[in-house]
Each structure stands twice: as C-alpha cells, then as structure tokens.
Amino acid sequence: MKFLVTGAAGLIGSNLALELQKHGKVIALDDLSEGKRENLALYKGDFMHADIRNANYPKFLKECDAIFHEAAITDTTVTDRNLMFSVNVDAFKRLLIYAKSIGCKKIVYASSAATYGKGKVPMKEADRTAPANIYGESKVRMEQAAKAFVKENPDFSVIGLRYFNVYGPGETHKKKAASMIYQLYLQMAAGKNPRIFKWGEQYRDFIYVKDVVGANLKALKYDKSGVFNVGTGEPNTFNKVIEALNKAMKKNLQPEYFDNPYGFYQDRTHADMSWSRAELKFIPQYGIEKGIKDYVSVLKKKKRR
Ligand SMILES: NC(=O)c1ccc[n+]([C@@H]2O[C@H](COP(=O)([O-])OP(=O)(O)OC[C@H]3O[C@@H](n4cnc5c(N)ncnc54)[C@H](O)[C@@H]3O)[C@@H](O)[C@H]2O)c1
C-alpha cells in the first residue's frame, strides 16, 4: 500500500507515519514550521520538505491508497484569519484537488473538538457546530469543503476525525501548545507541585496518540465519508490527571490551584463515541491511567538517553 502523510513531523503525523510504514510505503510531508525531524528518527520512507500551500505534490504517486492530512496551524491562539484559513482551509481544498488528479479515493483529515466550542456535553457529531475561535472555524470550514467535495465526487471516501485532547510521545516541540498532561509531567518531574486552575474539576476527554493512530487505521478501512469523534468517551478531571501522573511517576505531589486568567476556556470536553463506535468500529484502548503510564515510561526512557 502507498500513503501520503502531511504534517508528518508533528505529534499525530509522526506517530501515524511510523505505524503506516508497517503497512506499506509512506511519503511524509512537512514544512517543519512546528514539527521536528527527530520525531521521525525511526521513519524509513521518503520525506518531502514542503509547504502544503504550494507543495509540488508528486505526480508519481499514482497508486496512492490514502492521504492522511494532519498538517495545520494548530495553535488555537492565532488570530490572523487569513493565515489560518490559507493553511488550514485553502491548502486542504488544494490537497483534495490533488487527490482527485491522481485518483486517490481515500482522504482522512484532522478535524477537531474545537468545532464544538463550549457546546453541550457529551458532544455529538450531529450537534450544531459552535467554534469559539478562528482555529475552530477553520476546522468547520474544512468539514464543509470535504462535504462539498464528496457531493461532487461520490466515489471518494473523505473522513474527518474530530480529535479531542491528544497527548503522547512526539509533542515536545509544541511548547505552550503541548498537552496539559505533558506540561504537568514536566513540572512534577522537576519536583514541583503541579499547577492547575481552581479547583481542578474541569474535565477533558484526553486521548492517547496511539488511539488516535488506531482511529486513522479504522478510517482507512471505512468506505463511506463522514465526520467522527475521536475521544475516549470518558473524560477526566485535571485532579484525576495529577493522580494518574503521581501513580505513574511514583510521586505524591499535590496540586497547587490558581485563578483561570482566560475569559474563554473550553473547560469541559466529552466525546459521545456512539457514532464512531458503531460506524468506524473505533474502540479506544487507553484509559487515562494506562495512557499516562505508557507515556511516562517513554518520557523516562528519553531522559535517560
Ligand atoms: N493535538 C491535539 O490535541 C489536536 C486536537 C484536535 C485536532 N488536532 C489536529 O490534528 C492535526 C495534527 O496536530 P498535532 O497535534 O500533531 O500538531 P503538530 O503541530 O504537532 O503537527 C502539525 C504539523 O503540521 C506542520 N505544518 C504546519 N503548517 C504546515 C504547512 N503549511 N505545510 C506543511 N506542514 C505544515 C507542522 O510543522 C507540524 O509538524 C492538526 O490538523 C490539528 O489541528 C490536534
């Protein structure tokens, strides 16, 4: 099988490229604006250093089985609408045209729980979208573009995965945009009390990156189009995250609470997973304790190197 992965040096793209190379030939593409080549240290396929806005996509990719599109501006605090839309929306439309030109009939792209904004929980795919920032808007526009494309090209399978709060190996480059699990890990590894907003009862549907890769593999097998939640369906409070980190790190550091300075804050995310489970047959394998335990073991090994 042959695959193209965009955003392949990033958190999700790198984990995906590393898994996909077990299933066939992969072309990894990234402009390295955020992601790092070291995330692909164990990757053996071709690497294309290119910007999706003007990439000279390979014409030779004739027998491409699927395109996995992860490249995007992922910083939710970016307020430059033109920039956000040119990278996240226009470049995606360009990629769809490219897929059509080479007859690659499967495109799996990254959408986001940000399409729900501060909507009601649990969040269902059929709910109205209510993005609360430009990033979330760009993801809604991507979904609309995919829908319009499929309407014109019904023989294509275009699948949007609404990732919830992803954490796992390969996110160190994200700095302040890295998962809160990683940020708390760093504080605790330095022997500090983990700092969270008062009173730690906000909750998020944290999903381990290995499960996100699993969802992409399920999407590869699904022959229709649509949009699917990729969460666990079991959100956890920030307090619970600290408890799981303490357990995995064999520490007993108590949270230090402080006031939340943000006017807008998505303080609860919770994926309703019934549609993904029924259609994609996607069943996450990592609850919060198992995911954090696995992640901490990887981070500890890395430190020792
Ligand atoms: N991490 C999460 O919690 C999360 C949640 C919801 C959705 N998503 C989506 O999943 C996808 C992957 O996110 P991630 O967490 O791996 O982020 P990431 O920033 O680690 O990866 C994105 C990659 O895209 C690359 N990129 C950015 N602009 C590019 C361009 N113009 N041309 C080529 N490459 C470009 C970056 O260099 C980076 O390697 C994104 O579409 C993001 O919006 C992520």
Ligand as a Chemical Component Dictionary entry (heavy atoms), coordinates in Angstrom:
data_LIG
# 
_chem_comp.id                   LIG 
_chem_comp.type                 NON-POLYMER 
_chem_comp.pdbx_formal_charge   0 
_chem_comp.three_letter_code    LIG 
# 
loop_
_chem_comp_atom.comp_id 
_chem_comp_atom.atom_id 
_chem_comp_atom.alt_atom_id 
_chem_comp_atom.type_symbol 
_chem_comp_atom.charge 
_chem_comp_atom.model_Cartn_x 
_chem_comp_atom.model_Cartn_y 
_chem_comp_atom.model_Cartn_z 
_chem_comp_atom.pdbx_ordinal 
LIG N1  N1  N 0  -3.100 17.606 19.331 1  
LIG C1  C1  C 0  -4.389 17.773 19.563 2  
LIG O1  O1  O 0  -4.850 17.746 20.714 3  
LIG C2  C2  C 0  -5.337 18.011 18.399 4  
LIG C3  C3  C 0  -6.701 18.132 18.695 5  
LIG C4  C4  C 0  -7.581 18.350 17.659 6  
LIG C5  C5  C 0  -7.134 18.422 16.347 7  
LIG N2  N2  N 1  -5.815 18.327 16.088 8  
LIG C6  C6  C 0  -5.382 18.417 14.670 9  
LIG O2  O2  O 0  -4.565 17.319 14.368 10 
LIG C7  C7  C 0  -3.592 17.683 13.386 11 
LIG C8  C8  C 0  -2.204 17.351 13.887 12 
LIG O3  O3  O 0  -1.980 18.081 15.096 13 
LIG P1  P1  P 0  -0.728 17.842 16.014 14 
LIG O4  O4  O 0  -1.188 17.892 17.411 15 
LIG O5  O5  O -1 0.040  16.673 15.548 16 
LIG O6  O6  O 0  0.056  19.203 15.749 17 
LIG P2  P2  P 0  1.567  19.475 15.359 18 
LIG O7  O7  O 0  1.731  20.959 15.371 19 
LIG O8  O8  O 0  2.459  18.648 16.193 20 
LIG O9  O9  O 0  1.630  18.957 13.859 21 
LIG C9  C9  C 0  1.249  19.715 12.744 22 
LIG C10 C10 C 0  2.366  19.607 11.723 23 
LIG O10 O10 O 0  1.995  20.342 10.558 24 
LIG C11 C11 C 0  3.148  21.001 10.064 25 
LIG N3  N3  N 0  2.695  22.139 9.268  26 
LIG C12 C12 C 0  2.106  23.277 9.723  27 
LIG N4  N4  N 0  1.871  24.101 8.692  28 
LIG C13 C13 C 0  2.299  23.455 7.563  29 
LIG C14 C14 C 0  2.336  23.800 6.183  30 
LIG N5  N5  N 0  1.873  24.968 5.763  31 
LIG N6  N6  N 0  2.834  22.906 5.312  32 
LIG C15 C15 C 0  3.330  21.717 5.731  33 
LIG N7  N7  N 0  3.325  21.337 7.038  34 
LIG C16 C16 C 0  2.823  22.215 7.926  35 
LIG C17 C17 C 0  3.935  21.406 11.301 36 
LIG O11 O11 O 0  5.313  21.620 11.038 37 
LIG C18 C18 C 0  3.690  20.209 12.207 38 
LIG O12 O12 O 0  4.717  19.253 12.075 39 
LIG C19 C19 C 0  -3.817 19.173 13.118 40 
LIG O13 O13 O 0  -4.626 19.308 11.977 41 
LIG C20 C20 C 0  -4.572 19.637 14.358 42 
LIG O14 O14 O 0  -5.368 20.754 14.069 43 
LIG C21 C21 C 0  -4.902 18.117 17.080 44 
# 
loop_
_chem_comp_bond.comp_id 
_chem_comp_bond.atom_id_1 
_chem_comp_bond.atom_id_2 
_chem_comp_bond.value_order 
_chem_comp_bond.pdbx_ordinal 
LIG N1  C1  SING 1  
LIG C1  O1  DOUB 2  
LIG C1  C2  SING 3  
LIG C2  C3  SING 4  
LIG C2  C21 DOUB 5  
LIG C3  C4  DOUB 6  
LIG C4  C5  SING 7  
LIG C5  N2  DOUB 8  
LIG N2  C6  SING 9  
LIG N2  C21 SING 10 
LIG C6  O2  SING 11 
LIG C6  C20 SING 12 
LIG O2  C7  SING 13 
LIG C7  C8  SING 14 
LIG C7  C19 SING 15 
LIG C8  O3  SING 16 
LIG O3  P1  SING 17 
LIG P1  O4  DOUB 18 
LIG P1  O5  SING 19 
LIG P1  O6  SING 20 
LIG O6  P2  SING 21 
LIG P2  O7  DOUB 22 
LIG P2  O8  SING 23 
LIG P2  O9  SING 24 
LIG O9  C9  SING 25 
LIG C9  C10 SING 26 
LIG C10 O10 SING 27 
LIG C10 C18 SING 28 
LIG O10 C11 SING 29 
LIG C11 N3  SING 30 
LIG C11 C17 SING 31 
LIG N3  C12 SING 32 
LIG N3  C16 SING 33 
LIG C12 N4  DOUB 34 
LIG N4  C13 SING 35 
LIG C13 C14 SING 36 
LIG C13 C16 DOUB 37 
LIG C14 N5  SING 38 
LIG C14 N6  DOUB 39 
LIG N6  C15 SING 40 
LIG C15 N7  DOUB 41 
LIG N7  C16 SING 42 
LIG C17 O11 SING 43 
LIG C17 C18 SING 44 
LIG C18 O12 SING 45 
LIG C19 O13 SING 46 
LIG C19 C20 SING 47 
LIG C20 O14 SING 48 
# 
